[in-house]
């Protein structure tokens, strides 16, 4: 950190770093993402997906990432079990691989969740994950315990999918900037369950925040982020 005192500028990925180092001069906030304007969801495609919500069909939940504890993967199947116990119609797709994968599959069988939860494993980002999120997912469940500025947040929002998750510093910081989801204390899985159940009864709110997600992600897509960072660097030489 002492080296920053001699820097002409900083570029902070995510709100935790931005707020931590905001007392240093010329600090630029940006959000990491691989999604450019070509891959963001279009308005017609979003409206088509939102029709699913208005038809009262089961909520479609998703998670993508490493299946490890700090990403909250150990809570995903438990959440599915809780939702099933509440007799909530839903489907949950868990994308990714990791050290908890086999244990999660075993638990799915143990609690007879095969009809609710699927685990397709690791899929290609541009040809399957992004298209799936844009067309078949209503809510993204992010139970990250760590406060890293995961690119998952902005990439999910670019698909017009709002997020319900644990309020680690990164996600809480996003919620302070944009109305794109719902948060609960870390490890408070009961509140996450209650949020999802209430959203199932008030689906217009999901639609509203889906649209908010697009607006925010477009302000921070790959092109915008790249241009802002380059212009920020150029401004240092023009001082």
Secondary structure, DSSP 4 states (H G I P E B T S, - for coil): -GGGGG-S-EEEESHHHHHHTTTSSSEEEE------TTTSPPHHHHHHHHHHHHTTPPEEEEEES--SGGGTHHHHHHHHHHHHHTT--EEEEEE---TTHHHHHHHHHHTT-TTTEEEEES--IIIIIHHHHHHH-SEEEE---S----HHHHHHHTTT-EEEEE--HHHHHHHHH---EEEE-TT-HHHHHHHHHHHHH-HHHHHHHHHHHHHHHHHTSHHHHHHHHHHHHHHHHT-
